[in-house]
Amino acid sequence: MTGFYPTGHLTSPHEPVRPDGLYGVSKVAVEALGRLYADKFGLSVICLRIGSFERVPTEQRHLASWLSPRDAVGFIRAALSAPPSTRFAITYAVSANTRRFWDAPDQVDWAYTPVDNADLHAATTPGSDVTADSAAPQGGPYALPAATLKHLWS
C-alpha cells in the first residue's frame, strides 16, 4: 500500500497510498470499500496494514516490516475491541522493530502497543549486517517492474 515510499521515510497511515504492485492496489481498493461502508452505512471498520507476518524474520526487509505472532494477536484483539464509536481506522500492524519504516499506532486512538522487535533475531537473519539504502523503496523487490509484469504477461 505504501511500497514506493523510501525506507528512510517513517510512513503514516494518513499519507497517500503508493502501492508497489497489483496486490497493493487490491488492498487499497478494499480499504476504500471499508471507508464507503463506514460512511454510508455507519459500520465500524478497522483496517490493519499487516507487515511481514512470520514466526521470525527471514530476510533483511523483515527487520523493518516484521509482525510477530504475539503482536498480531494483540493488534487483532485491539481491532475487535475498538469502541463502537470508531467508524473507520487504519493502522500498521507491525512489531516494535528498531528499523521499522511504518509509523507506530497513535496510543490515544489505538489500544495496543507492539512489544516484539525483529532486531532480537538479526544475528540469524540473512543480510542483517548490510546497511539498508534509505532511498530504496519500502516494497523492496516487489517495487521492481518485473514483479508486476510477470502477472500481466504470463
C-alpha positions in Angstrom: 0.0 0.0 0.0 3.0 2.3 0.6 5.8 0.3 -1.0 7.0 3.2 -3.1 7.9 5.4 -0.1 11.6 5.2 0.7 12.8 3.1 3.6 14.2 6.2 5.2 10.7 7.7 5.4 8.6 6.9 8.5 5.3 6.4 6.8 2.0 7.2 8.5 -1.3 5.5 7.5 -2.7 9.0 6.9 -0.3 9.6 3.9 -1.4 9.0 0.3 -1.2 5.4 -0.7 1.7 4.4 -3.0 1.2 0.7 -3.9 4.1 -1.1 -5.4 2.1 -3.8 -7.2 -1.2 -5.3 -8.1 -1.6 -6.9 -4.6 -1.1 -3.4 -3.0 -3.7 -1.9 -5.4 -6.2 -4.6 -4.3 -5.6 -3.8 -0.7 -6.1 -0.1 -1.4 -9.4 -0.9 -3.1 -10.6 -2.9 0.0 -9.7 -0.1 2.3 -11.7 2.3 0.1 -14.6 -0.2 0.2 -14.3 -0.3 4.0 -14.4 3.5 4.1 -17.6 3.5 1.9 -19.3 1.1 4.3 -18.3 3.1 7.3 -19.5 6.4 5.8 -22.6 5.1 4.0 -23.9 2.5 6.5 -22.3 3.6 9.8 -20.3 0.3 10.2 -17.2 0.3 12.3 -14.3 -0.7 10.0 -10.7 -1.2 11.2 -8.0 -1.8 8.6 -4.8 -3.4 9.7 -1.9 -3.0 7.3 -0.1 -6.2 8.2 3.7 -6.3 7.9 5.7 -9.5 7.2 3.9 -12.0 9.3 6.4 -14.7 10.1 7.4 -16.7 13.1 10.8 -15.0 12.9 12.3 -12.6 10.4 13.8 -14.5 7.4 15.3 -11.6 5.3 16.7 -8.1 5.7 13.5 -6.3 4.8 11.7 -8.2 7.7 13.9 -6.3 10.2 11.7 -3.3 9.4 8.4 -4.9 8.4 8.1 -8.0 10.7 4.9 -8.7 12.6 5.4 -11.3 15.3 2.6 -13.8 16.1 2.2 -12.3 19.6 1.9 -8.7 18.2 -0.5 -10.0 15.5 -2.8 -11.3 18.2 -2.5 -8.0 20.1 -3.5 -6.0 17.0 -6.4 -8.2 16.2 -7.7 -8.1 19.8 -7.4 -4.3 19.8 -9.3 -4.1 16.4 -12.1 -6.4 17.7 -12.5 -4.5 20.9 -12.3 -1.0 19.5 -15.0 1.3 20.9 -18.3 1.3 19.0 -17.7 5.0 18.2 -14.8 4.0 16.0 -16.2 4.4 12.4 -13.0 4.0 10.4 -9.4 3.5 11.3 -6.2 2.4 9.6 -3.0 1.3 11.4 0.1 -0.5 10.5 0.2 -3.9 12.3 3.9 -4.3 12.7 6.1 -5.1 15.6 8.2 -2.6 17.6 11.1 -3.0 15.2 14.0 -0.7 15.6 14.4 -0.5 11.8 10.7 0.0 11.1 9.6 2.3 8.3 5.9 2.4 9.2 4.7 4.7 12.0 3.5 3.2 15.3 -0.2 3.5 16.1 -1.2 6.6 18.0 -1.8 5.4 21.6 -4.6 8.0 22.0 -6.6 6.2 19.4 -5.3 2.7 19.5 -5.4 0.2 22.3 -2.3 -1.9 21.5 1.4 -1.2 21.8 3.6 -3.8 20.0 6.2 -5.5 22.1 8.5 -7.6 19.9 11.5 -6.3 18.0 12.9 -8.0 14.9 16.4 -6.9 15.9 16.4 -9.6 18.5 16.6 -12.0 15.5 19.1 -10.0 13.5 22.0 -12.4 14.2 20.2 -15.2 12.4 18.6 -13.0 9.7 20.4 -13.1 6.3 21.6 -9.7 5.2 21.1 -8.1 8.6 24.7 -6.8 8.6 24.1 -4.8 5.3 23.0 -1.2 5.8 19.7 -0.6 4.1 19.6 2.1 1.4 17.3 4.8 2.9 16.3 5.9 -0.6 15.3 2.3 -1.7 11.5 1.6 -1.9 9.9 0.0 1.2 8.5 -2.6 -1.1 11.9 -4.0 -1.9 11.9 -6.4 -4.8 8.1 -6.1 -5.1 8.6 -2.5 -6.3 10.6 -3.6 -9.4 8.7 -3.6 -12.7 9.4 -7.3 -13.2 7.4 -8.1 -10.1 4.3 -6.7 -11.7 5.0 -7.5 -15.4 5.2 -11.3 -14.7 1.5 -11.2 -13.7 0.4 -9.1 -16.7 2.2 -11.1 -19.5 2.1 -14.7 -18.2 
